[in-house]
Amino acid sequence: MLHIANVFNLKIFAIFGPTNPYITGPNGDNVYFYNLNLTCSPCYQKDNIIVGCGNNVCLQNISSNNIINTFLYKYNFLFNE
């Protein structure tokens, strides 16, 4: 859905966990990525070996309060030009 929204040049606020948003996410000036930027991230399965921490703390530690606060902080960036 993110890539489709990007095709139509919509403003995007995307939440990422273990993947690298700059590789798997859409690109553009209208895109803002939220992730925890942990040292073990990005974490991909490669040759049946998990690179990184091997669990999903990057998702478990994302709180709704953090997402709401970040979104409100970035609201100017996304919706006011």
C-alpha positions in Angstrom: 0.0 0.0 0.0 2.9 2.4 0.7 4.2 2.1 -2.8 0.8 2.6 -4.3 0.3 5.7 -2.2 3.6 7.0 -3.3 2.7 6.5 -7.0 -0.1 9.0 -6.4 2.2 11.3 -4.5 0.3 11.0 -1.2 1.9 12.0 2.1 3.2 8.8 3.9 4.0 8.1 7.5 5.2 4.5 7.6 6.2 2.4 10.6 9.1 0.0 10.1 10.5 -2.7 12.3 13.2 -5.1 11.2 13.5 -4.1 7.6 15.4 -1.2 6.1 12.9 1.4 5.0 15.4 2.9 2.5 15.5 -0.5 0.7 12.0 -1.9 1.1 10.0 1.3 1.6 8.9 3.9 -0.9 11.1 6.9 -1.8 10.4 10.5 -2.0 10.1 13.8 -0.3 6.5 13.0 0.8 7.6 10.0 2.9 8.6 9.8 6.6 9.7 6.6 8.2 9.4 5.7 11.9 11.6 3.0 13.4 13.6 2.6 16.5 17.0 2.7 14.8 18.3 -0.2 16.9 21.9 -1.4 16.4 20.6 -4.8 15.2 18.4 -3.3 12.6 17.9 -3.9 9.8 17.5 -7.6 10.4 17.0 -10.0 7.5 17.0 -13.7 7.2 19.8 -14.8 4.9 20.7 -18.4 4.2 18.5 -19.4 7.2 20.6 -17.2 9.6 19.0 -14.3 11.3 21.3 -11.3 11.0 20.9 -9.0 14.0 19.3 -9.8 17.4 17.1 -12.6 16.2 13.9 -11.4 17.8 11.5 -8.7 17.2 12.4 -6.1 19.8 12.2 -3.5 17.1 8.5 -4.1 16.9 7.8 -5.0 20.5 9.3 -1.8 21.8 7.3 0.5 19.5 4.7 2.1 21.7 1.5 3.8 20.5 2.5 6.9 22.5 5.8 7.1 20.6 4.1 6.8 17.2 1.4 9.4 18.1 4.0 11.9 19.4 6.3 11.4 16.4 3.4 11.7 14.0 2.2 14.9 15.7 5.8 16.3 15.6 6.2 15.4 11.9 2.6 16.6 11.0 4.0 19.9 9.7 6.5 18.0 7.5 3.8 15.8 6.1 0.7 18.0 5.7 1.8 21.6 5.7 3.7 22.7 2.7 
